[in-house]
Amino acid sequence: MPIQVNLDVMMAKRRISSGELAEKIGLSQANLSILKTGKAKAIRFSTLEAICAALECQPGDLLEFIDSGIDSGNDGLIDKGINSKNDNRNESGNDNGNGE
């Protein structure tokens, strides 16, 4: 995965345990463990904000992009309608003029 989670590193720097951090941010230890191990597929901004506040750090201290050297293309962003070039196309790729 090209995004590496460095939460464990920041926790070690701040000398805070998983249990203490989980309690501070209102997250279960199980969910915090999923974040720490990099197994999470997503993170809510509110959770990221709470972690950054508790650890007195920036999001960039916790998340790092690792360039794997492989061109992964658009990762399906066009298919999901996220690419602005296709704002007026439906799922089949046809322009329907109303943005759907």
Secondary structure, 3 states (H helix, E strand, C coil): CCEEECHHHHHHHHCCCHHHHHHHHCCCHHHHHHHHCCCCCCCCHHHHHHHHHHHCCCHHHHEEECCCCCCCCCCCCCCCCCCHHHCCECCCCCECCCCC
